[in-house]
Amino acid sequence: MTLPNFVKPVLDQAADLGLMAIFFLVLALLVKGAKAWSDARAAAEETRINLILYGVDQVLMTPIVVLIAAAFAQTVHAMGWDAPGAALWDKFGGIATAFIAVFLADFLGYWRHRLQHSALLWPGHAVHHSDTQLTWFSLNRMHPIDRLGTILDLIGLTLLGFPTWAVALAVMVRHYYGAFIHADVPWTLGRFSWVFNSPAMHRWHHARDEEISGKNFATVFSVFDRAFGTYYCPGPCTVPLGIEAPMAPGALGQYLYPLQVWFSPRPQPVETH
């Protein structure tokens, strides 16, 4: 029996999600023992919301992002803007091109992430930060408007002329490593933290304290935060997570929050005589 074309991607995503769930469950049991079960129960409600947001993202936003990125890539190629970069990566060879693609994708993602923390874009990104029980699946708590921002990373790699396989590899590496740094484990990675982001480092980024959450923007390489003065990781993170701003409960509250912030009437200043 031949499956409809749209079914296979759904099954692939479900299988990928299942394997990741098994991996992080085993990791949690190895690191936390029986406490992993109580932590999972504490995060159950927020995980349910994240699952809804993830489902909507896969059905609606992922196809839109892919279509926009593909259309932009075709335009860039037709105009020849990617030709110098394509020739360069061809000379570098596969291994070097793969590493540079991941490295530059993280560099672009660092600045895009800092932009999402600006006053204008923060309401959309605040949805991702509203999770108070951070787990690997918190990576998928994302508002559709915030999700569109990831196109900037793809546009940058396209303009630099990277081959399609290198762009796909960079997206994949940053996706899986992003799940890892969201995991509820206290690892700082020791000396490796001079180069790589760690779960502890990214947990500080999700701190409720806005001064602390305005740090640690990279996904894979901590060198960018170190170079641009946004590195912060004094050790395992034990402070409260989430955001201070009130947000209506449930998935619908997550979707409406940035719209309410952006479009609600501003209170008028009281005139004094």
Beta strands, then each sheet from edge to edge (+ up, - down):
end
